[in-house]
């Protein structure tokens, strides 16, 4: 429903092509985030979360107004993907993940293994 409303509003505004496709994906992703991505914690403007239906290897997603990233937790904390976060932000986030690694792993086990 949110998807359709968003697309109809785009049509009224004359938005088409790649911009409409991008907004559809954005709207869809936001709906999926609400339903399927539990927040582990928030810290200084960063949201640390999982996607419920993703790969089995332990990892954490991080988002902020600046961008998004994904980190493996094992065998060591390491960057997998980055979208728009600066190297300084990534170092800071990686430090937070290392400090709270046990908490993240406990949340992962509770979420995925009940």
C-alpha positions as CSV (number, residue, x, y, z in Angstrom):
1,X,0.0,0.0,0.0
2,X,2.7,2.5,0.9
3,X,4.5,1.5,-2.4
4,X,1.4,2.3,-4.5
5,X,0.7,5.6,-2.8
6,X,4.3,6.6,-3.3
7,X,4.3,5.7,-7.0
8,X,1.0,7.5,-7.6
9,X,2.3,10.6,-6.0
10,X,5.4,10.4,-8.2
11,X,3.2,10.1,-11.3
12,X,1.3,13.3,-10.3
13,X,4.7,15.1,-9.8
14,X,5.8,13.9,-13.3
15,X,8.7,11.8,-11.9
16,X,9.6,8.8,-14.1
17,X,12.3,6.5,-15.2
18,X,15.3,5.7,-13.0
19,X,14.1,8.2,-10.3
20,X,10.8,6.5,-9.9
21,X,12.5,3.1,-9.8
22,X,14.9,4.3,-7.1
23,X,12.1,5.7,-5.0
24,X,10.1,2.4,-5.3
25,X,13.2,0.6,-4.1
26,X,13.6,3.1,-1.3
27,X,10.0,2.8,-0.2
28,X,10.1,-0.9,-0.4
29,X,13.4,-1.0,1.6
30,X,11.9,1.2,4.3
31,X,8.9,-1.1,4.6
32,X,11.1,-4.1,4.8
33,X,13.3,-2.4,7.4
34,X,10.3,-1.8,9.6
35,X,9.2,-5.4,9.4
36,X,12.4,-7.4,9.1
37,X,15.4,-5.5,10.5
38,X,15.5,-5.4,14.3
39,X,17.6,-2.7,15.8
40,X,20.3,-4.1,18.1
41,X,21.2,-0.6,19.5
42,X,21.6,3.0,18.5
43,X,24.7,5.0,19.3
44,X,25.6,8.6,18.5
45,X,23.4,8.8,15.4
46,X,24.2,5.3,14.2
47,X,21.7,2.5,14.0
48,X,23.1,-1.0,14.3
49,X,20.7,-3.7,13.0
50,X,20.2,-7.1,11.3
51,X,18.2,-8.1,8.2
52,X,16.1,-11.0,9.2
53,X,16.3,-12.9,5.9
54,X,19.9,-12.6,4.9
55,X,23.0,-14.8,5.0
56,X,23.8,-16.9,8.0
57,X,27.3,-15.5,8.7
58,X,27.2,-13.2,11.7
59,X,27.3,-9.6,10.6
60,X,25.8,-6.2,11.5
61,X,24.5,-3.4,9.3
62,X,25.0,0.2,10.4
63,X,23.2,3.3,9.0
64,X,23.2,7.0,9.7
65,X,22.3,10.1,7.9
66,X,25.7,10.0,6.3
67,X,25.4,6.5,4.8
68,X,25.4,2.8,5.4
69,X,27.8,-0.1,5.9
70,X,27.9,-3.8,6.7
71,X,30.6,-5.5,8.8
72,X,31.4,-9.2,9.4
73,X,31.9,-10.1,13.1
74,X,33.8,-13.3,12.5
75,X,36.5,-14.4,12.2
76,X,37.3,-10.7,13.0
77,X,35.4,-7.4,12.6
78,X,35.8,-6.4,9.0
79,X,34.1,-4.1,6.5
80,X,32.0,-5.9,3.9
81,X,30.2,-3.0,2.2
82,X,30.2,0.8,2.4
83,X,27.8,3.3,0.9
84,X,28.9,7.0,1.5
85,X,30.5,6.7,4.9
86,X,33.9,8.3,5.2
87,X,37.1,6.3,6.3
88,X,37.0,8.2,9.6
89,X,33.3,7.1,10.2
90,X,34.1,3.5,9.3
91,X,37.1,3.4,11.7
92,X,34.8,4.8,14.5
93,X,32.0,2.4,13.7
94,X,34.4,-0.6,13.6
95,X,35.7,0.4,17.0
96,X,32.2,0.5,18.4
97,X,31.4,-2.9,16.9
98,X,34.6,-4.4,18.5
99,X,33.7,-2.9,21.9
100,X,30.1,-4.3,21.7
101,X,30.8,-7.5,19.7
102,X,29.5,-9.8,22.5
103,X,26.3,-7.8,22.7
104,X,25.8,-8.0,19.0
105,X,26.5,-11.8,18.9
106,X,24.1,-12.4,21.8
107,X,21.4,-10.4,19.9
108,X,22.1,-12.4,16.8
109,X,21.7,-15.7,18.6
110,X,18.4,-14.6,20.2
111,X,17.0,-13.3,17.0
112,X,18.0,-16.1,14.7
113,X,18.0,-19.1,17.0
114,X,15.1,-18.1,19.4
